[in-house]
Amino acid sequence: MNPTEDTLALIKSAQLQSSDLLKSFVQPGSATTGLQAYNLEAPSKKLFPVLTPLRNRIPRKTGGFATQANWKAITGINSTNVRAGVSEGRRGGSISHSRQEYFAAFRGLGIENSATFEADYAAAGFEDVKALAATQTLQALMIQEELVQLGGNGTVALGTTPTPTLVAATGGSLPAGNQSVICVALGVQAYWDVAGLNNGGAGQSLNIPTAQVPGLITRTNADGTVDTFGGGSARQSAAAALVVALNDKITAALATPVKGAYAYAWYWGAPGAEVLGAVTTVSKVVITAAATGTQTAASLGVLDNSTSALEFDGILTQIAKTGSGAYYSDNGASPLTSDGSGGIEQIEDAFLSFWNLYRISPQTIYVSAKDLVSITQLVISGGGSPTMQVFVDVNKTTQVRAGIKIGTYLNKVTGSDLDLVVHPNMPPGTIMFWSDSVPSYLDGVSTLTRMLMRQEYYQIEWPLRTRKYEYGVYLDGVLQCYFPPAFGVITNVVS
């Protein structure tokens, strides 16, 4: 006889025979009460994007050394266009070469993460949190590398933002009195800090009441040291003041937009008490009501914080750099316009410039999602737009698919098709031209861009100093652009 088994058998028999006993155990009313299991799916679901199109596209070359990459370029073999005609018995004229020196300093990029002993215990049988910490640290570094490759700025200071011009008109809800407006030009990374990167995370958006434009950043590192560097904002403009009537509005604009800036933060209010009210991707804003932000213009100080000594120059910075030869066009806070033949005037102008100056055509146009919609609307609805075919499924004759997406853009000058691609971190109002292939006349250049690495990705699991596993993922390299004239930007576009 086994008393325990006999007892359990009697209980089971009683449960089958007694309705009163059966009713004493019911399904719990919530997921955390009563006698029940926890129906948890393992492992956790990773619901965040990791989008790195430039990092995936740019070739990588190991073997870098010293403190910077250096190269020389011959940019002309007859710079003064000496004529070739000669007279009898005489020699021809002498030609002169033009050349340029290039260098780009190596920079280290790195991110750290950790998992406590208790977190490791608690996740046993569900997920390997130590492996998760290392994997997501690598993914986070890739996202940050993408952002630096696009808009990193180590050398090109934006300077002082010009003083905005103010024009008052009726139709707003501003209080009567003296209104003061200050503008701050922003680089790519500063813009996404306030607008929400949505890469590695999701659901972020610009929220003026809580937004903080980065000025001088002081960061405490994992080892307790402190780094100080510019967050990507230019020196603020002088305050522009205007007396307005009750329920007026103000249009504020920069007569001279900042080259290399891809967004602008606007502060307004009583003189000396200006607070953040808007962030735009063009050099103009319409102010209709009191600013709702909490960040004051005074909190940014008076320094130019547009550059960071901890990062290399991204492609947008290299395009905007003085003397780069790259195509750069400021659209003056205006929308794109149709050329009347199925194209966009501003893009056609860029193609003409690429051909007239360098006899080349890019291969890809990178835009924001908002600009892709605007371009599509202009191409489809603009005068002289091409005839389109509408296909109907023979099995669903009452249904027609709505919507048209422009996937490629024809360069009318060269006859080549350019891919029109949404880049996840391209600020609205900025259109970038990208080239991969080497023009046939370039000698000694195998690729137009590359990441030259002193050290590729590596992971460090630090020695234990507390009951916490600590991980770091790092790289060390620089983005080289051998032929900036094959790249270009149209910026300050109203989307």
SEZA-460381 format. One record per residue (C-alpha): x, y, z; residue in one letter. Coordinates in steps of 0.2 Angstrom, whole numbers, padded with zeros to 4 digits, always signed. Layout:
XYZa ...
//
This chain:
+0000+0000+0000m +0006+0018-0004n -0004+0030+0007p +0000+0045-0004t -0006+0037-0020e -0021+0030-0012d -0025+0047-0005t -0023+0055-0023l -0034+0041-0030a -0048+0045-0018l -0047+0064-0021i -0049+0061-0040k -0063+0049-0037s -0072+0062-0026a -0069+0075-0039q -0078+0065-0052l -0093+0061-0041q -0095+0077-0031s -0101+0093-0041s -0098+0103-0025d -0080+0099-0025l -0078+0101-0044l -0085+0119-0043k -0072+0124-0029s -0058+0126-0043f -0062+0139-0056v -0052+0148-0069q -0043+0163-0062p -0050+0180-0066g -0033+0187-0071s -0017+0182-0078a -0007+0183-0062t -0020+0175-0049t -0025+0158-0045g -0018+0141-0049l -0012+0143-0067q +0003+0142-0078a +0011+0157-0087y +0009+0155-0105n +0025+0165-0111l +0032+0163-0128e +0051+0162-0128a +0062+0171-0133p +0057+0189-0133s +0051+0197-0149k +0063+0210-0156k +0052+0224-0162l +0064+0237-0168f +0071+0241-0185p +0090+0240-0189v +0092+0249-0205l +0109+0253-0212t +0109+0255-0231p +0125+0265-0232l +0135+0254-0220r +0129+0239-0231n +0134+0247-0247r +0150+0255-0244i +0165+0244-0246p +0176+0241-0231r +0195+0239-0232k +0206+0234-0217t +0224+0238-0215g +0223+0256-0210g +0237+0262-0198f +0245+0278-0191a +0233+0292-0186t +0225+0297-0203q +0222+0291-0221a +0231+0302-0233n +0230+0302-0252w +0234+0314-0267k +0223+0317-0282a +0227+0324-0299i +0212+0334-0304t +0217+0342-0320g +0231+0339-0333i +0229+0355-0343n +0221+0367-0331s +0223+0382-0341t +0217+0374-0357n +0233+0377-0367v +0229+0376-0386r +0237+0362-0396a +0240+0372-0412g +0259+0375-0416v +0268+0385-0429s +0281+0377-0441e +0297+0372-0433g +0291+0378-0416r +0287+0368-0400r +0270+0368-0392g +0264+0377-0376g +0267+0369-0359s +0252+0363-0349i +0250+0364-0330s +0243+0351-0319h +0231+0354-0304s +0232+0342-0289r +0224+0341-0272q +0229+0334-0255e +0217+0324-0245y +0217+0317-0227f +0204+0310-0215a +0208+0306-0197a +0203+0289-0190f +0190+0289-0177r +0184+0276-0165g +0166+0272-0162l +0159+0261-0148g +0144+0257-0138i +0143+0247-0121e +0130+0237-0113n +0128+0225-0097s +0118+0212-0089a +0117+0209-0070t +0119+0192-0062f +0101+0193-0056e +0095+0197-0074a +0104+0181-0080d +0096+0171-0066y +0079+0177-0070a +0080+0174-0088a +0086+0156-0086a +0076+0145-0098g +0068+0159-0107f +0082+0169-0115e +0101+0171-0115d +0102+0189-0109v +0121+0189-0110k +0121+0185-0129a +0106+0197-0131l +0116+0211-0123a +0131+0208-0135a +0120+0206-0150t +0110+0222-0147q +0126+0232-0143t +0132+0227-0161l +0116+0232-0169q +0116+0248-0160a +0134+0252-0165l +0129+0248-0183m +0115+0260-0182i +0126+0274-0175q +0139+0270-0188e +0126+0273-0202e +0121+0290-0194l +0139+0295-0194v +0142+0289-0212q +0128+0300-0217l +0129+0315-0207g +0144+0314-0195g +0153+0331-0193n +0171+0332-0187g +0178+0346-0196t +0165+0358-0204v +0159+0371-0192a +0142+0378-0196l +0147+0395-0187g +0134+0408-0181t +0116+0406-0188t +0111+0422-0197p +0098+0433-0189t +0081+0429-0195p +0070+0441-0205t +0053+0444-0197l +0037+0448-0206v +0020+0450-0196a +0003+0447-0203a -0015+0444-0196t -0021+0426-0194g -0012+0420-0179g -0015+0419-0160s +0001+0428-0154l -0001+0440-0139p +0001+0458-0142a +0018+0465-0138g +0037+0463-0142n +0041+0445-0149q +0059+0440-0150s +0065+0426-0162v +0081+0416-0162i +0086+0402-0174c +0099+0388-0172v +0105+0378-0187a +0106+0360-0185l +0116+0345-0192g +0109+0328-0196v +0112+0320-0179q +0106+0335-0169a +0090+0335-0180y +0086+0317-0177w +0090+0319-0158d +0074+0330-0157v +0064+0322-0171a +0066+0304-0166g +0078+0292-0175l +0066+0277-0176n +0080+0266-0180n +0084+0254-0166g +0068+0260-0159g +0050+0264-0165a +0036+0276-0162g +0047+0292-0159q +0042+0309-0165s +0045+0327-0162l +0037+0333-0146n +0041+0352-0143i +0036+0352-0125p +0050+0340-0120t +0062+0342-0135a +0080+0347-0131q +0091+0353-0145v +0109+0346-0141p +0122+0359-0138g +0138+0355-0129l +0136+0336-0124i +0145+0330-0108t +0144+0311-0107r +0149+0300-0093t +0157+0284-0100n +0155+0266-0094a +0172+0267-0086d +0168+0283-0076g +0178+0295-0088t +0169+0310-0096v +0169+0316-0114d +0163+0333-0120t +0159+0336-0138f +0148+0346-0149g +0130+0339-0152g +0128+0346-0169g +0120+0363-0167s +0127+0379-0173a +0130+0395-0163r +0113+0403-0161q +0108+0418-0171s +0106+0436-0164a +0088+0439-0158a +0076+0447-0170a +0062+0457-0162a +0046+0463-0169l +0031+0471-0161v +0015+0462-0165v -0004+0466-0163a -0015+0454-0154l -0019+0438-0164n -0005+0441-0177d +0007+0428-0184k +0025+0430-0189i +0035+0422-0204t +0053+0420-0199a +0066+0416-0212a +0085+0416-0215l +0090+0427-0230a +0106+0416-0231t +0103+0398-0226p +0118+0389-0217v +0127+0378-0229k +0129+0361-0221g +0114+0363-0210a +0099+0351-0213y +0087+0358-0200a +0083+0373-0190y +0077+0375-0172a +0067+0391-0168w +0065+0399-0151y +0053+0414-0148w +0044+0424-0134g +0048+0439-0124a +0065+0446-0127p +0078+0437-0116g +0065+0423-0112a +0064+0414-0129e +0059+0395-0128v +0059+0381-0141l +0044+0382-0152g +0047+0373-0168a +0060+0362-0178v +0060+0363-0196t +0070+0356-0211t +0069+0372-0220v +0076+0389-0216s +0058+0396-0213k +0044+0395-0200v +0027+0402-0198v +0024+0407-0180i +0006+0407-0175t +0005+0405-0156a +0016+0406-0141a +0030+0393-0140a +0026+0378-0130t +0044+0371-0127g +0053+0371-0111t +0071+0373-0117q +0077+0391-0117t +0088+0398-0131a +0100+0404-0117a +0103+0386-0111s +0112+0383-0127l +0125+0396-0123g +0135+0406-0136v +0147+0392-0143l +0146+0384-0160d +0143+0365-0155n +0141+0359-0173s +0157+0348-0174t +0162+0333-0164s +0181+0328-0162a +0175+0310-0159l +0168+0307-0176e +0173+0307-0194f +0165+0317-0208d +0150+0309-0216g +0145+0310-0234i +0133+0325-0232l +0147+0334-0223t +0160+0330-0236q +0148+0336-0250i +0145+0353-0241a +0164+0355-0237k +0171+0370-0246t +0181+0365-0262g +0174+0348-0262s +0168+0350-0280g +0152+0341-0275a +0135+0347-0281y +0126+0357-0268y +0110+0367-0271s +0100+0376-0258d +0081+0377-0263n +0078+0392-0253g +0064+0385-0242a +0053+0382-0258s +0045+0366-0264p +0051+0356-0279l +0044+0360-0296t +0039+0350-0311s +0049+0353-0327d +0033+0350-0338g +0040+0334-0345s +0038+0321-0332g +0053+0327-0322g +0058+0338-0307i +0067+0355-0312e +0079+0354-0297q +0084+0336-0301i +0086+0340-0319e +0097+0355-0315d +0108+0343-0305a +0110+0331-0319f +0115+0345-0330l +0128+0351-0318s +0135+0333-0316f +0137+0331-0334w +0143+0349-0339n +0157+0349-0325l +0162+0331-0324y +0154+0321-0338r +0146+0309-0325i +0129+0303-0319s +0125+0297-0301p +0117+0280-0299q +0106+0282-0284t +0095+0296-0277i +0092+0295-0258y +0077+0304-0251v +0066+0304-0236s +0049+0295-0236a +0040+0312-0236k +0050+0318-0251d +0047+0302-0261l +0028+0306-0259v +0031+0323-0265s +0041+0318-0280i +0029+0305-0285t +0015+0317-0285q +0024+0330-0295l +0029+0317-0308v +0012+0309-0310i +0002+0325-0309s +0014+0337-0317g +0012+0344-0335g +0018+0332-0348g +0018+0317-0336s +0020+0301-0345p +0006+0290-0351t +0003+0276-0338m -0005+0259-0340q -0018+0252-0327v -0018+0234-0325f -0034+0225-0319v -0034+0207-0313d -0046+0197-0324v -0053+0188-0309n -0056+0204-0300k -0063+0216-0314t -0071+0227-0301t -0055+0231-0292q -0041+0242-0298v -0025+0245-0287r -0023+0263-0282a -0007+0272-0280g +0009+0275-0290i +0027+0274-0283k +0041+0281-0293i +0055+0268-0291g +0068+0275-0304t +0072+0292-0312y +0078+0294-0329l +0093+0305-0332n +0088+0313-0348k +0106+0319-0351v +0114+0302-0351t +0099+0290-0353g +0103+0281-0337s +0091+0276-0324d +0094+0281-0306l +0086+0271-0291d +0075+0282-0281l +0077+0275-0263v +0071+0280-0246v +0085+0282-0233h +0078+0280-0215p +0089+0294-0208n +0088+0307-0223m +0080+0323-0216p +0065+0328-0225p +0069+0342-0237g +0086+0334-0242t +0089+0325-0258i +0106+0316-0260m +0114+0309-0276f +0126+0294-0273w +0138+0286-0285s +0146+0269-0284d +0153+0266-0301s +0170+0274-0306v +0169+0286-0321p +0179+0278-0336s +0192+0292-0335y +0197+0290-0317l +0214+0281-0316d +0220+0272-0300g +0203+0273-0292v +0193+0256-0289s +0179+0263-0279t +0172+0280-0275l +0170+0278-0256t +0176+0266-0244r +0178+0263-0225m +0196+0261-0221l +0198+0252-0205m +0212+0252-0192r +0201+0239-0183q +0185+0231-0189e +0171+0227-0176y +0177+0219-0161y +0169+0214-0144q +0176+0216-0127i +0169+0206-0112e +0176+0216-0098w +0183+0208-0082p +0171+0207-0068l +0172+0222-0056r +0154+0220-0049t +0141+0206-0051r +0137+0212-0068k +0143+0206-0085y +0149+0221-0096e +0151+0221-0115y +0158+0234-0127g +0158+0233-0146v +0170+0245-0155y +0177+0249-0172l +0190+0261-0178d +0190+0268-0196g +0186+0283-0207v +0175+0286-0222l +0185+0290-0238q +0177+0299-0253c +0189+0299-0267y +0179+0309-0279f +0166+0320-0271p +0160+0328-0288p +0151+0311-0291a +0140+0316-0276f +0128+0330-0272g +0114+0337-0262v +0098+0347-0264i +0093+0354-0248t +0081+0367-0240n +0066+0359-0249v +0048+0361-0243v +0041+0343-0244s 
//
